[in-house]
Amino acid sequence: MKFFKNDLPAVPIPDFRKLGKYVLNSVICLLMILLLFYFLCTVVLRTTILNPGFGVWCLDRSTYTERLAGDMQKSMVNLGQSSGIPEEVLKKTVSTIQLRKQLVGYVTTVSNYLAGEEEEFSYEVDTSEFEDQLNEKIDNYALQQQIGIDSTTRQGVRTFVKECADIYTNGIVINARLLPQFRTAVRSFNNLLPLMGLLFAALVLIQVGVNRSFAHTIHWLSICLMILGMAALTMSLLFFSTGIIDRLNLEPEFFKELVGTVVGGIAFDFALAGTASLTVGLLLKVAYNRTRKKRLREVREMHEMWGG
């Protein structure tokens, strides 16, 4: 008599070799994603903050120049009221064309300094044309009103024009005391590029050795690129959908608008880079699948030929 019936299904024994290979590939894939994210940030940094053209684009994209000119004009009018200069004399004192030229020069100098093209940060606002036009306006007004200008009055006019020039300069030059620290961080970030490139190449070679197949490495690389692309697109989407810049307490309002334009441009470049990464990843995945299907078809045909 049998007390036990051996009719239980056999428990499959896991293939620890395949499991170990999958875990190792996953770890390598994670490291490759981190390195690819570094490369993506490097590209975006060089096409935005370190690119003078990006700063000019932000100025033209926003209303910063026009609103800054209006803010300067208002400050000069207030100064004129305390100095006895009528408001009509100060109308259209700040030219948006001249102001944009000065802002473009300042933005270009900042980008070149951060990129390491300039060792020392120095930018001097040229106020000579502004001062000449303001002096001419005051002289014409005095002539029309038949107001005599003696040496004392002339000295007062010079002082007023100088104070207006200071308003003009301070409006253009944003506090740059943090630029050296930011430049050091950017330089350190860029200096890691050769090392990161070597690490990425080493990971690719390790993955080729683990899988003993270049095709399988392409498969895992496509996964890395697709994950990176989706992450970059998600980050950009979150920025544009949450309106985080509107929540920041930045003054004046037109400076807040400029910051939003700059960050929005960076987020847009992240979206473009993410789209490119996702596209390349999908193309590699399609190429891998086609190669794999072709290989399986060849193996099946070979089996059929030998079996027949």
Secondary structure, DSSP 8 states (H G I E B T S, - for coil): --S----S-------HHHHHHHHHHHHHHHHHHHHHHHHHHHHHHHHTTT-HHHHHHHHHHSSHHHHHHHHHHHHHHHHHHHHT--GGGGTT-S-HHHHHHHHHHHHHHHHHHHTTS-SS-------HHHHHHHHHHHHHHHHHTT----HHHHHHHHHHHHHHHHHHHHHHS---TTHHHHHHHHHHHHHTHHHHHHHHHHHHHHHHHHHT-HHHHHHHHHHHHHHHHHHHHHHHHHHHHHTGGGGS--SSHHHHHHHHHHHHHHHHHHHHHHHHHHHHHHHHHHHHHHHHHHHHHHHHHHHHHHH-
